[in-house]
């Protein structure tokens, strides 16, 4: 399927979502409304880029007609090159935007950090990660809620669990899951030797509340 075909499908879906959002049955379903609203927010940039692409291509068609004009040909050919570059650049932006959106990406994230191998230095490294993630969240305007924290020695943490809330949180934080390692001279080392310490990070989407009838 060509980029144009995929873009047309996305535009059709955006129009369908807008129509559903005005449906009285959907309006009464807050959960459905929220899901459709999130989907439309992700489709809106595609709609805007599609309009810009159409404009560039219309301008390019008009410019090509003037390319052989004795008086305006040189200027038209320069404009043609500019428009072709703009179209190519816009298509590069459109391609990743066409990747289907994972609904989990919009969920709040539950982050668990645990010190691994390395003793006190691992706990200090875990604390460094904890501060890094919370400061990053604050810089993006996200909200951080501490669930539990187990302090270690020398300012370290054995374990920290916290929730991060905001737009697209899990989609950005999910890639942080795994084992993180650092090689450095620990504050606990008095002979200047480099040690390797590790901490594990788990990032999970917050479970969604559902109504159950028994």
Residue pairs with C-beta under 8 A, 6 or more apart in sequence:
3 91
3 94
3 95
3 98
6 98
7 46
7 50
7 53
7 94
7 98
10 43
10 46
10 47
10 50
10 98
11 46
11 47
11 50
13 39
13 43
14 40
14 43
14 44
14 46
14 47
17 36
17 39
17 40
17 43
18 40
20 26
20 36
21 27
21 33
21 36
21 37
21 40
26 32
26 33
26 36
27 33
35 103
38 103
38 106
39 101
42 101
45 97
46 94
46 97
46 98
49 90
49 93
49 94
49 97
50 94
52 90
53 87
53 90
53 91
53 94
56 83
56 86
56 87
56 90
57 87
59 79
59 83
60 80
60 83
60 84
60 87
63 76
63 79
63 80
63 83
64 76
64 80
66 72
66 73
66 76
67 73
67 76
67 77
67 80
69 76
102 171
104 170
104 171
104 174
104 205
105 168
105 170
105 171
105 172
105 174
106 167
106 168
106 169
106 170
106 171
107 169
107 170
107 205
107 206
107 208
108 163
108 164
108 165
108 166
108 169
108 170
108 205
108 206
109 163
109 164
109 169
109 170
109 173
109 174
109 203
109 204
109 205
109 206
110 147
110 161
110 162
110 163
110 203
110 204
110 205
110 206
111 133
111 160
111 161
111 162
111 163
111 164
111 173
111 176
111 201
111 202
111 203
112 159
112 160
112 161
112 200
112 201
112 202
112 203
112 204
113 126
113 129
113 130
113 133
113 157
113 159
113 160
113 161
113 199
113 200
113 201
114 126
114 158
114 159
114 199
114 200
115 122
115 123
115 125
115 126
115 152
115 156
115 157
115 158
115 159
115 197
115 199
116 122
116 179
116 197
116 198
116 199
116 200
117 196
117 197
117 198
118 125
118 186
118 195
118 196
118 197
118 198
119 188
119 197
120 152
120 153
120 154
120 156
120 186
120 188
121 156
121 186
121 187
121 188
121 189
121 195
121 197
122 156
122 197
122 198
122 199
123 152
123 153
123 154
123 156
123 157
123 158
124 152
124 154
124 155
124 156
124 186
124 187
124 197
125 156
125 180
125 182
125 197
125 198
125 199
126 152
126 156
126 157
126 158
126 159
126 160
126 199
127 152
127 155
127 156
127 157
127 160
128 182
129 180
129 199
129 201
130 157
130 160
130 162
133 164
133 173
133 176
134 144
134 162
137 143
137 144
137 164
137 166
137 169
138 144
140 166
141 166
142 164
142 165
142 166
142 169
143 164
143 165
143 166
144 162
144 163
144 164
144 165
145 162
145 163
145 164
145 165
146 160
146 161
146 162
147 161
147 162
147 163
148 159
148 160
148 161
149 157
149 159
149 160
149 161
149 162
150 157
150 158
150 159
150 160
151 157
151 158
152 158
154 187
154 188
163 206
164 173
170 203
170 205
170 206
173 203
174 203
174 205
176 201
176 203
177 201
177 202
177 203
178 200
178 201
179 198
179 199
179 200
179 201
180 198
180 199
180 200
180 201
181 196
181 197
181 198
182 196
182 197
182 198
183 194
183 195
183 196
184 194
184 195
184 197
185 192
185 193
185 194
185 195
186 195
186 197
189 195
